[in-house]
């Protein structure tokens, strides 16, 4: 008797080819079209007194695509945006790729030289710029040899009289057709966005993201967070950062509400949560720490639970407890720009709810398991690429593989090849795998402190410091030492109204850590952070080198 039929015998090739009727390249642009068709009257964007519906947002995005095309923007061109979380940033995530172009959202805290580098390296044809950032944009444009079209985002909540462009954003939209017959990408592997890494050790690298990856990560956000239809999402996460972790597309998929926020401080965050009954928000631990530390009167009138996604660093136990106390339920995710932001989640297990807070927080602070539509996240030996055992002790490098991964670095094939060596994307993060299969970062490879031949994980020391009642933020880096080679140096930001000195923190650490892991020096003051809330350890490493012993 013949065996089962296979693709190779031809029967599954004849008349079964890919057709327009049964195959469409994946693109998150389809989410916007569906939201406008199915829920045209539902609110799409809130910004101050402004309200748009999904019908209106779709028309505005089609106008943007049409106007860009009329001004010569072609498939594969780059359109850059330098702006805070304003409605135009949400619209650009659809209107730019609807024109076949590639969206490059720029970090709002960059200096002019960095902005100029990215505009030049990416080959931007158009720059949309908010008035608040006009001085930086102007200085960056002066460094370019090739002129580009500059469009002013005339946000009524922004500063007045700051125009530097050829026309305003609303004037550009007026040139476009609200019924523009846009087309999706001919290939889902086409680029939808270009995001630059921080570039702390050289020129930043341009991470190229495909329509397919953006689509799948937007869906993964829904699945891993169990998001309901029509959420109200507060933009506390910068939209420039990994395309807002793909949430512009996620919110459109669910026909939710984008609540835009120019300034990410505790007062406007809590006001927006109260006024709009926000259901979901994202951000770094510092965002939630500021909200938790806000005066009680700021939270008056908030009587519902907010789902908060936290990334950038493991949330300390005190933060998890404080967030729960004020009605914010935290989900910890992990990733990098190269995997579109979050590509792993600390998926909670039902039995964790019965654990004491400290034990539960320890589990929730792990990097966890792979995102639903990412293929794999593993911890492997950096030299052999063999998987490490699930013993919670053997350290290796976190690597990713799958659909929620960049195409590569723009115009940098050598860096792309190194990043994908051995068939995995290499993160540079060192981690262990606990017996339950959950990944737990021990440190960045460059942040490991080697003192007298012993490896010290800065994250372990920071976690101990965060348990002190007076510590708001802590960062530990290596400080050169003539005897031990390196010793830990702790930079401490105290909570307002609290006091603690080096002796108190040293005694606190000695009660929790091996003696050699206790910081030799403590430096007090505000911690330098990126616009996404991450502590800039490269700045602190330089400061530690210059610190008198």
C-alpha positions in Angstrom: 0.0 0.0 0.0 1.3 3.4 -0.9 2.3 5.8 1.9 0.7 9.1 2.7 0.7 11.7 0.0 3.3 14.5 0.4 4.0 17.9 -1.2 6.6 16.1 -3.3 4.2 13.9 -5.3 2.8 17.0 -7.1 -0.8 16.6 -6.0 -0.4 19.4 -3.5 1.1 21.7 -6.1 -1.4 21.6 -8.9 -4.2 24.1 -8.6 -3.2 25.0 -5.0 -1.0 27.9 -5.7 -1.0 31.1 -3.8 -3.6 33.6 -5.1 -4.9 37.0 -4.3 -8.1 35.3 -2.9 -6.2 33.2 -0.3 -3.1 35.1 0.5 -2.4 38.7 1.6 0.9 39.9 2.9 0.6 40.6 6.6 0.6 44.2 7.6 -0.8 46.0 10.6 -2.2 48.6 8.2 -5.1 46.3 7.8 -6.0 46.9 11.5 -6.8 50.5 10.8 -9.0 49.7 7.8 -11.0 47.2 9.8 -11.4 49.5 12.8 -12.8 52.3 10.5 -15.1 49.8 8.8 -16.5 48.0 11.9 -16.3 50.7 14.5 -16.3 54.0 12.6 -17.9 56.1 15.4 -15.8 54.8 18.2 -13.2 57.2 19.7 -9.7 56.6 18.3 -7.7 59.5 19.7 -8.0 61.8 22.7 -5.7 64.8 23.1 -6.7 67.6 25.4 -10.1 68.7 24.0 -9.5 67.0 20.7 -11.4 63.8 19.8 -11.1 61.8 16.7 -13.1 58.7 15.7 -11.8 55.7 13.8 -13.5 56.9 10.7 -11.8 60.3 11.0 -8.4 58.8 11.8 -8.6 56.5 8.8 -9.4 59.5 6.5 -6.6 61.5 8.0 -4.0 58.7 7.5 -5.2 58.3 3.9 -4.8 62.0 3.4 -1.2 61.8 4.8 -0.4 58.9 2.5 -1.9 60.7 -0.5 -0.1 64.0 0.2 3.3 62.3 0.7 2.9 60.5 -2.5 1.9 63.7 -4.3 5.1 65.3 -3.0 7.3 62.6 -4.4 7.6 60.1 -1.6 7.9 56.7 -3.1 8.0 53.1 -1.9 11.1 52.6 0.1 11.6 56.2 1.0 12.1 57.2 4.7 9.9 59.7 6.5 11.2 60.8 9.9 9.3 62.1 12.9 10.6 64.1 15.9 7.8 64.6 18.3 6.4 63.7 21.7 3.2 61.5 22.0 0.9 63.6 20.0 -1.9 62.5 17.5 0.3 63.0 14.5 2.7 60.4 15.8 -0.1 57.8 16.0 -1.3 58.8 12.5 2.3 58.5 11.1 2.4 54.8 12.0 -0.3 54.3 9.4 -0.1 57.1 6.9 3.6 56.8 6.2 3.6 53.1 5.4 0.3 53.5 3.5 2.4 55.6 1.1 4.8 52.7 0.8 7.4 54.6 2.8 9.3 53.6 6.0 8.7 55.4 9.3 11.7 56.6 11.3 10.6 57.8 14.7 13.5 59.8 16.4 14.4 59.8 20.1 13.2 63.2 21.5 16.1 63.5 23.8 18.8 63.3 21.1 21.2 66.1 20.5 21.4 67.8 17.0 24.4 65.8 15.9 22.7 62.5 16.6 19.5 63.6 14.9 21.6 64.7 11.9 23.4 61.4 11.8 20.1 59.4 11.7 18.5 61.6 9.1 21.6 61.3 6.9 22.1 57.6 7.5 18.5 56.7 7.0 18.2 59.0 4.0 15.0 60.7 5.2 13.1 62.5 2.5 10.6 64.2 4.9 10.9 65.3 8.6 7.7 65.9 10.7 8.8 67.9 13.7 7.0 69.2 16.8 7.5 72.8 17.8 9.0 71.8 21.2 11.8 70.1 19.3 12.2 72.7 16.6 15.6 74.1 17.9 17.2 70.6 17.9 15.7 69.9 14.5 16.9 73.2 13.0 20.4 72.6 14.3 20.4 69.1 12.9 19.1 70.2 9.5 22.0 72.7 9.2 24.4 69.8 9.3 22.8 68.0 6.3 24.1 68.4 2.7 20.8 67.4 1.2 17.7 69.4 1.8 14.6 67.5 3.0 10.9 68.6 3.3 10.2 69.8 6.8 6.6 69.7 8.1 5.6 71.5 11.4 3.3 69.6 13.7 1.2 72.4 14.9 -0.1 70.8 18.1 -2.4 73.3 20.0 -1.0 71.9 23.3 2.6 72.6 22.2 4.6 75.8 22.2 3.4 78.6 19.9 5.4 80.3 17.1 8.0 77.6 16.6 7.6 76.8 12.9 10.7 75.9 10.9 9.2 74.0 8.0 7.8 74.6 4.6 4.2 73.9 5.7 2.2 72.7 8.7 1.0 69.2 9.1 -2.7 70.2 8.8 -1.8 72.0 5.5 -0.1 68.8 4.3 -3.2 66.7 5.1 -5.3 69.3 3.3 -3.4 68.4 0.1 -4.3 64.7 0.4 -7.3 62.6 -0.5 -9.4 61.2 2.4 -10.5 58.4 0.0 -6.9 57.6 -1.2 -6.7 54.1 -2.6 -3.7 53.0 -0.8 -2.1 49.6 -1.2 -0.4 47.3 1.4 3.1 46.1 0.9 3.6 43.7 -2.1 5.8 41.6 0.2 5.3 41.3 4.0 9.1 41.3 4.3 9.1 44.9 3.2 10.2 47.4 5.8 7.6 49.3 7.8 9.9 51.1 10.2 13.5 52.1 11.0 14.5 52.5 14.6 17.9 53.5 15.8 19.7 52.0 18.8 21.1 54.2 21.5 24.6 54.2 20.1 26.4 54.4 23.5 29.4 52.6 22.2 29.7 54.2 18.7 27.3 55.3 16.0 23.8 54.0 16.5 22.6 51.2 14.3 19.4 51.4 12.2 17.1 48.5 13.1 14.9 47.6 10.1 11.5 46.1 10.9 9.2 44.3 8.5 5.4 44.6 8.1 5.1 40.9 9.0 7.0 41.3 12.3 5.0 44.4 13.3 1.7 42.7 12.6 2.7 39.6 14.6 4.0 41.6 17.6 0.9 43.7 17.7 -1.2 40.5 17.9 1.2 39.1 20.5 0.6 42.1 22.7 -3.1 41.3 22.7 -2.6 37.6 23.4 0.0 37.8 26.1 -1.8 40.6 28.0 -5.4 39.2 27.4 -6.5 42.6 26.2 -10.2 43.1 25.7 -11.9 44.9 22.8 -11.8 48.7 22.9 -9.2 49.3 25.6 -8.3 52.8 26.6 -4.6 53.0 26.3 -2.5 55.9 27.8 0.6 56.9 26.0 3.1 57.0 28.8 5.6 55.0 26.7 7.3 57.1 24.0 5.9 56.4 20.6 9.4 56.7 19.2 10.6 53.8 21.2 10.3 50.6 19.2 7.3 52.1 17.6 5.7 52.4 21.0 6.4 48.6 21.3 3.9 48.2 18.4 0.9 49.5 20.4 -0.3 52.0 17.8 -1.1 48.9 15.7 -2.4 46.9 18.7 -4.8 49.7 19.7 -6.1 49.8 16.1 -6.6 46.1 16.0 -8.9 46.4 19.1 -10.5 49.7 18.0 -9.4 51.1 21.3 -8.7 54.7 22.4 -5.3 56.3 22.2 -5.0 58.9 25.0 -2.0 61.1 24.0 0.2 62.6 26.6 2.9 65.2 25.9 4.4 65.2 29.4 4.9 61.9 31.3 4.7 63.0 34.9 2.6 61.6 37.8 0.1 64.5 37.8 -1.0 64.3 34.1 -0.8 60.5 34.2 -3.2 60.2 37.1 -5.4 62.9 35.8 -5.7 61.0 32.5 -6.4 57.7 34.3 -9.2 59.4 36.2 -10.8 61.4 33.4 -10.7 58.8 30.7 -10.8 55.6 32.8 -7.6 54.4 31.3 -7.4 50.6 31.2 -3.8 50.0 29.9 -0.4 51.8 30.0 3.2 50.9 29.4 6.5 52.2 30.6 9.8 51.7 32.5 9.9 51.2 36.3 10.6 54.9 36.8 7.2 55.8 35.3 5.3 53.6 37.8 7.6 54.6 40.7 6.7 58.2 40.2 3.0 57.4 40.1 3.3 55.2 43.2 5.2 58.0 45.0 2.6 60.7 44.1 0.6 62.3 46.9 -2.6 60.5 47.8 -4.7 63.4 46.8 -3.6 63.0 43.2 -5.3 59.6 43.1 -8.7 60.7 44.4 -11.5 59.5 42.2 -9.6 56.6 40.6 -11.6 53.5 41.6 -10.7 51.0 38.8 -7.8 48.7 38.1 -5.2 49.7 35.4 -3.1 47.1 33.6 0.5 48.2 33.4 3.2 46.7 31.3 6.7 47.3 32.6 10.0 46.9 30.8 13.5 48.2 30.7 14.5 46.8 34.0 13.1 44.2 36.4 10.5 45.9 38.7 11.6 45.8 42.4 9.4 44.1 44.9 8.6 47.4 46.5 7.4 48.8 43.2 5.1 45.8 42.6 3.6 46.1 46.1 3.2 49.9 45.7 1.6 49.6 42.2 -0.9 46.9 43.5 -1.8 49.1 46.4 -2.9 51.9 44.2 -4.7 49.6 41.7 -2.1 49.1 39.0 -1.5 45.4 38.0 2.0 45.0 36.5 3.0 42.6 33.8 6.8 42.4 33.2 8.0 42.1 29.6 11.5 42.0 28.1 13.1 42.7 24.8 15.3 45.0 22.8 14.8 47.3 19.7 16.0 44.4 17.6 13.0 42.3 18.7 10.5 45.1 18.4 10.5 45.8 22.1 8.9 43.1 24.1 9.4 39.6 22.7 9.2 37.8 26.1 6.8 38.0 29.0 6.8 36.9 32.6 3.5 35.0 32.1 1.9 34.7 35.6 0.9 31.4 36.9 -2.3 31.0 39.0 -0.5 29.5 42.0 1.7 32.6 42.3 -1.2 34.6 43.6 -1.0 32.7 46.9 2.7 33.4 47.5 3.9 36.1 49.9 4.6 39.4 48.2 8.4 39.1 48.2 8.3 35.6 46.7 5.7 36.6 44.2 7.6 39.7 43.2 10.7 37.6 42.7 8.9 35.5 40.2 7.2 38.4 38.5 10.5 40.3 38.1 11.9 37.6 35.8 12.1 38.0 32.0 10.0 34.9 31.6 9.1 33.0 28.4 8.9 33.8 24.8 6.1 36.0 23.4 3.2 34.0 21.8 4.1 34.7 18.2 7.9 34.7 18.7 9.4 31.3 17.9 11.9 30.9 20.7 13.8 32.6 23.5 16.6 30.5 25.0 19.7 30.9 27.2 22.7 29.4 25.5 26.4 29.2 26.0 27.9 32.2 24.1 30.9 30.1 22.8 29.2 26.8 21.9 25.5 27.9 21.6 24.6 24.8 23.6 21.5 25.4 25.8 22.2 25.9 29.5 20.6 23.6 32.0 17.4 24.7 33.8 19.2 24.9 37.1 18.8 28.6 38.0 22.6 28.9 38.2 24.4 28.2 34.9 24.8 31.5 33.1 24.5 32.0 29.3 23.4 34.6 26.8 19.7 35.2 25.9 19.1 34.6 22.3 15.9 34.9 20.2 14.7 33.3 17.0 11.5 33.9 15.1 9.1 36.2 13.5 9.3 39.1 16.0 12.9 39.9 15.1 14.4 42.6 13.0 15.4 42.1 9.4 18.9 43.4 10.2 20.8 46.7 10.6 20.5 49.2 7.7 23.7 49.4 5.6 25.6 47.4 8.1 25.9 43.8 6.9 28.8 42.9 9.2 26.9 44.0 12.3 23.8 42.0 11.1 25.9 38.9 10.5 27.4 39.2 14.0 24.0 39.7 15.6 22.5 36.6 13.9 25.6 34.3 14.3 24.6 30.7 14.6 21.0 31.2 13.6 20.0 33.2 16.7 19.8 36.9 17.5 22.3 37.6 20.3 21.1 40.1 22.9 24.3 40.4 25.0 22.2 39.8 28.2 23.5 37.2 30.5 20.9 35.0 32.2 20.0 31.7 33.9 17.0 29.5 33.3 15.0 28.5 36.5 13.7 25.0 36.9 10.3 26.1 35.7 11.7 27.3 32.4 11.5 31.0 33.1 14.5 33.1 32.1 16.1 35.4 34.7 18.6 38.0 33.7 21.8 38.2 35.8 23.3 41.1 33.9 24.3 42.7 30.7 27.7 41.2 29.6 29.2 44.6 29.8 27.8 45.3 33.3 29.3 42.2 35.0 31.8 43.4 37.7 34.9 41.2 38.0 36.3 41.7 41.5 39.3 39.6 42.5 38.3 37.0 39.9 34.8 36.8 41.2 31.8 37.8 39.0 29.4 40.2 40.6 26.0 40.8 38.9 25.1 44.5 39.2 21.4 43.6 39.1 21.7 41.5 42.2 23.3 44.4 44.1 20.7 46.8 42.8 17.9 44.6 43.9 19.3 44.5 47.4 19.6 48.3 47.5 16.0 48.7 46.2 14.8 46.8 49.3 16.0 49.8 51.5 13.0 51.9 52.4 14.8 55.2 51.5 16.1 54.2 48.0 14.1 55.4 45.0 16.6 54.3 42.4 19.9 52.5 42.4 22.5 51.7 39.8 25.7 49.7 40.3 28.7 49.8 38.0 32.3 48.8 38.1 34.9 51.1 39.7 38.6 50.5 39.0 40.4 49.2 42.1 44.2 48.8 42.4 43.9 45.7 44.5 40.8 43.9 43.2 40.7 45.2 39.6 37.1 46.3 40.0 34.7 46.8 42.9 31.0 47.8 42.9 30.2 51.5 43.0 26.6 52.4 43.8 24.8 55.5 42.6 21.8 56.2 44.7 18.7 58.4 44.2 16.8 58.7 47.5 13.1 59.1 47.9 11.9 62.7 48.6 12.0 63.4 52.3 14.1 60.3 53.1 17.7 60.2 54.3 20.3 57.5 54.3 24.1 57.6 54.2 26.7 55.2 52.9 27.2 53.5 56.2 23.5 52.7 56.5 23.3 51.3 52.9 26.5 49.4 53.3 25.1 47.7 56.5 21.9 47.0 54.6 23.8 45.3 51.8 26.0 43.3 54.1 22.8 41.7 55.6 21.8 40.4 52.2 24.9 40.0 50.1 28.3 38.3 50.2 30.9 40.7 51.6 32.7 41.1 48.3 29.5 42.1 46.5 28.9 45.1 48.8 29.6 48.4 47.1 32.8 50.0 48.2 31.6 53.5 47.4 28.2 55.2 47.3 27.4 58.3 45.3 24.1 60.2 46.0 22.1 62.2 43.5 19.7 62.1 40.6 20.4 59.1 38.2 20.8 59.9 34.5 18.0 58.3 32.5 17.1 58.0 28.9 13.8 59.3 27.6 12.4 55.8 28.1 13.4 55.7 31.7 16.4 53.5 31.5 19.4 54.4 33.7 22.3 55.4 31.5 25.0 53.1 32.9 27.6 54.2 30.4 27.4 57.7 32.0 27.8 56.2 35.4 30.7 54.0 34.4 32.6 57.1 33.2 31.7 58.9 36.4 32.9 55.9 38.5 36.3 56.1 36.7 36.6 59.8 37.6 35.4 59.4 41.2 38.1 60.0 43.8 38.6 57.0 45.9 
